[in-house]
Each structure stands twice: as C-alpha cells, then as structure tokens.
Amino acid sequence: MFSAIALMVALVVLPGCNTVSDEEEIGANQTNVTTDDLTGDLGTEGTGIKDAESLVGQEVTVRSMVQAAVGDTGFTLATDSGEPILVINATTGTFVTPDQSVPVQVTGKVARFVRTDVETNYNLTLDEIVYGDYEDRPVIIAESLALAPTAEDLAENPDAFDDQVIAVYGDVRNILSDGTFTLFDEGWVDDYGILVVGVDRDLKANDAALQEGEAVVVTGRTQPFDAETLQKDYNLNLTPEQISEFNERYNRPVLVAEDIYPSAVDK
C-alpha cells in the first residue's frame, strides 16, 4: 500500500492542452479534485473523501513546482507533506524540467508505480536503482507537459517561454474586444498585464462565460506585439487610441490563445 499524500498542487479539469504530447485532445475523462481530496488514508472506505487510491486510473491535471529530475524520464512534484509525487514522461517528446521557480502543468493518469509494468506498457527503460524508492507509490503517467508560468512570470522573463505551448495562470482583466483581454496576477501591480488575443468566443456577449476577475488558465504560444499583424490575423477590434497606447508602452509578448478554462488552483 502506498501512503496518501496531501498535495500542494491543484488537480483540475483542464481539457485540450497538447504540448509535447500526441496531437489528440485530452481531458474528456479527467477528474476534478482538490488538495483536500487527497488527505485520506489509502484503503479507507466510507470517509466521504477521495484519496490517492481512489484516483488510480483517473486522468488528472496538476500544476506544481518541479522538485527534482529522476533519471532520464521522470521528475518529482513538490507537495505540502514533503513527500514528492513521481511523474513519468510518456509523451512522444522530450521535456526539459525547468528550475524550481516555474511551475509545470502535467496531464496524465494516476497509477501505482510498478517499474516493470511501466517499462512494458510505455516502452521505457527505467533504472532499477534510480526508481527503486518509488515502487508501489503514486505516479502520474504524463500524456501532456507544459511550463505553467503566471502572467507576471511571463512578463518578466518572456524569452524563457519562446517557441512552445505554455499554460499561463492569471485573472481576467480588461476585456478589450470580442476576442481580446488582458491577464494579470492577483497582487501584481502593472499597467498592462499580458495581452491575450485569438480567443474563439465573444467576450462582449451578455452571456459570455468568461468574466472580468475570473481566475483562468490560458494555453497558447507567445509572439511579439505587432498591431498590424495581430489586427490582420486575429481582428483585435481595438480603437486607434488603444493600438497607439499599446504600440508606445507595451514591452512584452502577447499570448495567442489556443484554449481557456476556469482555474481550480487554490489562491
């Protein structure tokens, strides 16, 4: 039996974030749980809460800091208890783990780690000594991996997130047009935030699902701010005054949205 772990991470339903994964949609069968759902003892029945045992076989999405790399194929996520969660990269691409200042977003199935089974099922070679300590403990078999900076992280260090799909967490602020808004962090003092473009819904509609102040995750790629190009490609629908102000003062990339979903990350 592996012990239940109170995760520092948030496990949430986040469909459709493909990064180094296969080009197939994920998320249809994901389970929406929170950190509190993982505080029960494994094997305990009738507690009324979900625990690590009950999540085996379920697809979840996790956003947390990387604690350490494990061999060539895995890494661990930090938790409140100090007992790390193992992640095995079963995608078709290479994922370079970031430093400990940038969270990652992991989507995959929760399993009980049995090294030989993982090797067989996913055509991997895992060092028996390196992975020995994780035997029979929780593991997430990752189907999708992405760096998960906050809006402030992206504004302060944009070069670190070039040429890759990222999952950016923040609060919706200033819905500027039908498909354009700005993304901020709670408590971040900044004039412009991150400009998000290419949203495939009418944000100005009376029944729009996305509201100012809502905490969301936006997946997409960054590109330089160029008003003419963005207007042509994404129909910014900004006023000449707004475009002029952004041209003069906006000094960071824009985020071209591929998907947006409400965030269940604990504040």
GIZIHU-V604472 format. One record per residue. N is the residue number from 1. RES is the residue in one small letter. SS is DSSP state (h for helix, s for strand, l for the rest). Layout:
<<N;RES;SS> <N;RES;SS>>
This chain:
<<1;m;l> <2;f;l> <3;s;l> <4;a;l> <5;i;l> <6;a;l> <7;l;l> <8;m;l> <9;v;l> <10;a;s> <11;l;s> <12;v;s> <13;v;l> <14;l;l> <15;p;l> <16;g;l> <17;c;l> <18;n;l> <19;t;l> <20;v;l> <21;s;l> <22;d;l> <23;e;l> <24;e;l> <25;e;l> <26;i;l> <27;g;l> <28;a;l> <29;n;l> <30;q;s> <31;t;l> <32;n;l> <33;v;l> <34;t;l> <35;t;h> <36;d;h> <37;d;h> <38;l;h> <39;t;l> <40;g;l> <41;d;l> <42;l;l> <43;g;l> <44;t;l> <45;e;l> <46;g;l> <47;t;l> <48;g;l> <49;i;l> <50;k;l> <51;d;l> <52;a;h> <53;e;h> <54;s;h> <55;l;h> <56;v;s> <57;g;l> <58;q;l> <59;e;s> <60;v;s> <61;t;s> <62;v;s> <63;r;s> <64;s;s> <65;m;s> <66;v;s> <67;q;s> <68;a;s> <69;a;s> <70;v;s> <71;g;l> <72;d;l> <73;t;l> <74;g;s> <75;f;s> <76;t;s> <77;l;s> <78;a;l> <79;t;l> <80;d;l> <81;s;l> <82;g;l> <83;e;l> <84;p;l> <85;i;s> <86;l;s> <87;v;s> <88;i;s> <89;n;s> <90;a;l> <91;t;l> <92;t;l> <93;g;l> <94;t;l> <95;f;l> <96;v;l> <97;t;l> <98;p;l> <99;d;l> <100;q;l> <101;s;l> <102;v;l> <103;p;s> <104;v;s> <105;q;s> <106;v;s> <107;t;s> <108;g;s> <109;k;s> <110;v;s> <111;a;s> <112;r;s> <113;f;l> <114;v;l> <115;r;h> <116;t;h> <117;d;h> <118;v;h> <119;e;h> <120;t;h> <121;n;h> <122;y;h> <123;n;l> <124;l;l> <125;t;l> <126;l;l> <127;d;l> <128;e;h> <129;i;h> <130;v;h> <131;y;h> <132;g;h> <133;d;h> <134;y;h> <135;e;l> <136;d;l> <137;r;l> <138;p;s> <139;v;s> <140;i;s> <141;i;s> <142;a;s> <143;e;s> <144;s;s> <145;l;s> <146;a;s> <147;l;s> <148;a;l> <149;p;l> <150;t;s> <151;a;h> <152;e;h> <153;d;h> <154;l;h> <155;a;h> <156;e;h> <157;n;l> <158;p;h> <159;d;h> <160;a;h> <161;f;h> <162;d;l> <163;d;l> <164;q;l> <165;v;l> <166;i;s> <167;a;s> <168;v;s> <169;y;s> <170;g;s> <171;d;s> <172;v;s> <173;r;s> <174;n;s> <175;i;s> <176;l;s> <177;s;s> <178;d;l> <179;g;l> <180;t;s> <181;f;s> <182;t;s> <183;l;s> <184;f;s> <185;d;l> <186;e;l> <187;g;l> <188;w;l> <189;v;l> <190;d;l> <191;d;l> <192;y;l> <193;g;l> <194;i;s> <195;l;s> <196;v;s> <197;v;s> <198;g;l> <199;v;l> <200;d;l> <201;r;l> <202;d;l> <203;l;l> <204;k;l> <205;a;l> <206;n;l> <207;d;l> <208;a;l> <209;a;l> <210;l;l> <211;q;l> <212;e;l> <213;g;l> <214;e;l> <215;a;s> <216;v;s> <217;v;s> <218;v;s> <219;t;s> <220;g;s> <221;r;s> <222;t;s> <223;q;s> <224;p;l> <225;f;l> <226;d;l> <227;a;h> <228;e;h> <229;t;h> <230;l;h> <231;q;h> <232;k;h> <233;d;h> <234;y;h> <235;n;l> <236;l;l> <237;n;l> <238;l;l> <239;t;l> <240;p;h> <241;e;h> <242;q;h> <243;i;h> <244;s;h> <245;e;h> <246;f;h> <247;n;h> <248;e;h> <249;r;h> <250;y;l> <251;n;l> <252;r;l> <253;p;l> <254;v;s> <255;l;s> <256;v;s> <257;a;s> <258;e;s> <259;d;s> <260;i;s> <261;y;s> <262;p;s> <263;s;l> <264;a;l> <265;v;l> <266;d;l> <267;k;l>>
